[in-house]
Amino acid sequence: MAKVKITQKGPAGSVQYTEGWLKKNICEFYFEFGGGETVAIITIPAEDQWDAAYPWASGRRKEILTFVAEELRRTQAPSSTIVWEERSFRLINK
């Protein structure tokens, strides 16, 4: 079962995706709160860097990032929209 954990340090922090029971596999992403309509910006590895950064999750970038984005939206900003970019995604309120 996969989990998403947020660790906040001031106006920024990290988002951790964890899966596995005995052997835990973890992806960790930097986030910071935004201004205006942007609730938060989460920095992610580019597609061509994903497999090197997380070899245990090779080929699963879209699956994992979609799970993380949806979980963050559901738990932190339910009325927000997810906006995808190559090296980040944002939660925005329009």
N, C-alpha and C positions, 0 to 999 in steps of 0.2 A: 504494500500500500504506500502510495506517495504522499508526502507532506510538504507544505510550504510554511516556512518560518521567517518572520521579519525581525531583524535586530536593528533598532533605531539608535542613532547617536547624533543628537541634535537634529539638524534639518536633512540628514542623510542616514545611510546605513547599508545593510545588506539584506538580500532576499535569498534564502536557502531552499533549494529543492532537494529532498532526500527520499530515496527509495531503497528498499531492501530491508531485511530483518537481521540476519546474522552479520552479513557484510553490507554495510551501508555505503551507498553511492550518493555523492553530493555534487550538485552544481551550485555555485554561489555567484550572485550578481549584485552589483552596486546599484543603489537607488538614491534619489534625492527628491524632495518635495519641489513642486513647480510653483509658478505664479500664474495669475490670471485664471484661465480655464483649465490649465494643466494641474492635475492633482499630484502626479508623480511621474518621474522618468526613470526607467529601469534600463541600465546598460547591459548589453548582451554581446557575446562573441559573434563576429560576422560568420556567415554560413561557411566560408572557406577556412575558418579557424576552429569551428566547433569540434570536429573529430579529434584534433590535436589537443584541445583543451579538456575534452571529456571523452576519452577513448571508449569507456564503458557504455557510453550513450551514442556511439557512432551511428549516424543515419537517423537519429531520433530528435533532431533539433526542433522541428516544427511541433511534434507531439508534446515534448516537454515544455517548450516555451508557451504553447497554447494553454496547457494545464496551469502553468504558473500565472499567466496573465488572467485567465478566467477566475482562478482562486483569489488573486489579489482584488480583482473587480468585485467579486461576490462578497468578500469579507471586509474590504476596506472602503470601497467606493461603488456601491451597487448601482448608482444612477450614471456612472461614467461609461465612456466608450473607449475601446482599445484602439490605438493608432500605432501601426507597425512601421518601423524603419529598419534599415539594414543592421544597425548596431545598437538599436534600442527599441523599446515600445513605451508609449505614454498612456496614462489614464487621464482622460479629459472629460470635463463637464461642459456641455454646450448650453 
